[in-house]
Amino acid sequence: MEFYNSRPDLRDKFEILALHESRSVQTLAQMDEKNAANERDIWKAKLPFPVLIDKEGRTVRRYGITGYPTLVLIDPDGNQMKAGSLDLLKEKLGVKDPPPVPPPPPPPSERAQAKEFQFTGSIADASGAAQPEAEIARWFLQRGGTLLPQGAMKADAQGRFSWKVQADQLPLTYIVLDKSHALGALVKVTAEALAAPTTITLKPLAEVRFTPRIENDFGPVVLTTSFGWPDATAFVVQSYEGGPYRVPEGEYELNIRGDHLEVLRRPIRVKAGETLAMDDVLVKLGPAARNFGKPAMPVEFAEARGLPPDFTLDDLKGKWVLLEFWGFW
């Protein structure tokens, strides 16, 4: 939005279209209501560029959109490019950004007034031996074979822990690893579970081995591999590198995604200390990837602000078009 407002001199060379998914926004009125309630400053003002409502989700499915925001760049001839980003659009327009200005400090969070629980307990191995300095985190990033905790707390020298949990965050999922990252466990925290101290028992980590292959050797693409709870959207281990992957015993949804690829989801179960060797995993191309270098696929919409009802992408030939898929929750 800032770029669009700052470059009226280039308006004859580019256009940005914001297309909103249909799961939570089916009319412009609903979108305006959500914008008004949204705390992010960028949504407090009316968007200056055209906005389209994909009420039936046809365009989202046609382009194979699996996450928001996703950007698709269309060249002046109307062909879809292999990559889409605001930086690439600026490059094509010959725009150079000024040095960044540090953002102001964020306002005090309203979470400070939310009801809190105390998550307390102890961590031990299967023999009952305390695990001092064990780490508890919402998720771990695997990098270079090492599991790095994200926002972790640590047990004390006796393996005990105590942590404040916001009521509006529950239920929570945690992964717990010992100091050496050889043992681990998965923990699901509910309000009922917080009524008494929790005993967490760590077991040897399992190892998962497989090689992802991208259909038609498409690339280069950075793959994100996640091991998540099968009954929730939360993941507990994530990696942007290849395996093998080390995770605690449990049931997971293996999730592999990358730009312009279909999301691969596969349920797996691993036991403590085992090595699970899987066949090579094929990650398929999404509809947009199959269309690179070809005329951009049609855009359908139920409502639009800033565009006539009979608008098509052909109306913008001669301009760079950044098609931005957005979602609200």
N, C-alpha and C positions, 0 to 999 in steps of 0.2 A: 504494500500500500504506500509506503514511504517513497519507494522508487517511482511508482506510477505518478504520485502527486508532484514529485520533484523534477520530472522531465516532460513537461508539456511540449517542449521543442521537438521531441521525438515521437509524438503521438501519431504522426502519419506513418511511422515505420514499425510500430508494434502495438499489440493489444493483449491484455490479460483478461481471461475469462475464468470466473470462479464458479465451479459446478459443485453443487451440494448433494450429498447422498440422501437417500430417501428413508433411512431407518428411523430417524428422529425428526427430520425436517421435511415436510411435504408441501408447505406453502411459504411464500415470502413473509407472510404475517408471522408464522411460527419462527422463521429465521430471525426476524427483527426482535421478537420477544426473547429468544435465547441470547441474541447479541446484547440486548439491554441488561440482561442478568449476568452476563459473563464478566468476570473480573479483569480479564486481560485487556489492557489499554487498546490494543489494536482493534478490538471488536466494539469499543464504545462509540466509535464514529461509523457513519454510513459508509460502506465500501464504495470507493470512487469508480471502480471499473464494473463492467457488466456482471450480473449474478444470475445463474441459471439454477433451477430446481429440477433435479432428476427424480421426479416423483416415483416413477416405476422402476428406477434403478437400471434402465436399459443401457445407458451410456457407460455406467460404472462396470456392468458385466461385459459390455462390448470391448472395453479397454482392459479388462482383467484387473481392476484396481483392488488391491488387498490391504492397503493401509493409507492412512491420511496424515498429512497431506502428501499427495503424489503429483508430480509435475510432468507434463508432456509438452514438448516443444515442436511446433509445426513451422516449416520454413515458408518463405514467401511464395513458393510454387504450390503450397498446399500439401507437401509431403511430410510425413512424421519422421522426426530425427531419432537417432538411437539413444540420445540422452536428453533429459530435460531438467533444467535448473535455471534459477534467476541469474546465477553467475554466467552461465553459457549465453543466455539472452543478452546480458550486458556486453559480453565479449563480441557477439555478433553485431551489436550496435556501436561498438567502439567506446563504451563507457568505462571509465576508470573511477573506482571509489576513492573518496578522501580517507585519510587515516581515521580509524575508528575512535569514537569518543566513549570513555568508560561510562557504563550505565549508572544511574542513581541507585542508592541502596533501596532494597525492596521495602514496602510498608510492613508494619508489624502484622504478623499472621493472625487470623481469627482463630487458628487452632489453639492458641494459648488459652482461650476461654472454654475450649471443649472439655467434656468429661474425660478423665484419665483413669486407667487401670494400672496396677503395678504387676508386671510380668516377672515373677521370681521363681527360683528353683535351683537345681544343681545338675551338673553334667558329669557323667562317669562312663567308663567303658563296660563291656559285657561282664567283666569280673567284679565290677563295683568300685574299681579304683577311680578316684577323682581325677578330672582332667583340667588342670590349671591353665588359664589363659586360652581356653577354647573360645572360638569365635562364633557368634550368632549374627547372621545377616539375612536381609530379604533375598539377596541373590549374590552369587559369586561370578566374576568374569574370569574365564580361563584364558590365560595369555602365556605363550611359551611353555605350556605344560604346567604352569603354576596357577592356582586358584586364588584370585584376589577378591577379598570381601568388599562389598559396596555398602557403606553405611553400617559398619559392624559395631557390636559391643563385645566386650571380652569378659569371660568369667574371671573370678579372682584366684588367688593361689590355692584355694580349697575347692575350686570348681563351681563356686556359687555365682549366681548372677541376679541382677535386679534391674529392670528397665521399665520406663513409663511407656504406656501404649494409649493412643487416643481412641476413644470409644467409636468415633466415626470411621476408623481404619479397619475395624474388625469385620469379618475374620481375616487374620493375617497368616501368611505362610513364611516359614523360616527354614534356612539350611544351617546346620551346625557342624563345624569341623574342629578337630582337636588341633593343638598347637603345631603339630608336624604335618597336618593335612593328610594323614593316613587313615583316619577314622572319621565317620560322619553320620548324620541322621537328618531326616526331614521332620518338621514340626508344624502342625496346624494349630493356630491359636484362636480360640473362641472366647466369648465372655464367660461361658460356663467353665472353661478350662482355667480361667484366671482366678477362680474362687479359692484355689489352694495352690501351694508351690508345686512346680512341675519337675519331674525327674526325667532327664533326657539321657538315653543310653546310646552311645556311639558304637558303630561296627565298622569293619574294614570297608573302604570305598570299593566300588566296582569300576571296571574299565569297559568302555564301549568303543569298538573299532569299526569303522566303515569309511569308504571313500565316496564322496558325492560326485556325481557326473552331471554336467549340464547338457541338456538335449542339443544336438547339432554342434557341440563344442562352442556354444555361444559364449562370448565373453569379451573382455574380462569383466567379471562380476564379483563383488565382495559378498560372500555368503554369510549369513548370520545363522548359527546353529544354536538352538535353545532346547533345554530339557525342562519341561514345565509340568505343573500338576495337571492331571488329565481332566479334573472336574472344575478347573478354574483357568483364568487367563494368565495367572502369575507364573513366571518361570523362575527356576532356582539356580540354573547354571547356563551361562551364555558364552559363546565364543565367536570371534570373527576370523579365527584361524582353523586349520585342520586339526583332526584328532591325533591320538586317541583322547577320549573324554573321560573324566573321572567324576563319578557321582555317587551319592549314598544309595543304599538299598531302597527300592521302592518302585512304584509304577509311574511312568512318565508319558507325556506326549512329546515325541521328538518332532521338532519344528525347524524346518530349513526354509529360509526365504532370501530373496535378493531382488534387486530392482528388475522389473519387467519379467519376473519368473512366477510361475504358479507356486503357491505356498504348499510345501510338502508337510503333511501331518501323518505321523505313524505312532501307534501305541507300542510301548516297549515295557518290559519288566526286567529288573536286574536284581540279583541277589548279592549279599555282602561278600566281597572278596572275589567275585567271579569276573572273568573276562568274556564279554559278549561280543563275538565276531559276527558282524552282519555282512550280507552281500552288498556290493556296490549299490548306492542309492541314486536313482535317476531323478533329477529335478527338471521338470518340464518347463518349456517356454510359455509365457503368458500371451494372451491375444495381442497385446501391444508389441511385444518383441517380434512376433511373426509378421508384423506390419511395418517394420522399420524400412524406410526408403520408399514406401508406397504412399499413395494418397491417404491422408488422415481419415479415419473412420468417422461416420456421421455422428453428430451430437444431437441427442433428443432431449427435450425438456418440456415440462408442464407449464412452468411460468418463467418469466425472465424480466429482469429490471435492467434497463439500458439497451435492450435489443428488441427489434420487432418480432412478432410471433412467428413470422415465416423465415427467421434467420437460419442460415446454414454457414458452415465454415468457408464455403466458396465466396461468401460475401467479403471475406477478409484476405483474399489472395492479394499478394503484393506486400503484405505485412508479416512480420514475425508474430506468431501467436503462442502465448504461454497459457496452456489449459491447466488449471489448478483444481484438482479434486479435493474437496474438503468434507469433513464430517463433524457433527456435534454429538456430545454425550453429556 
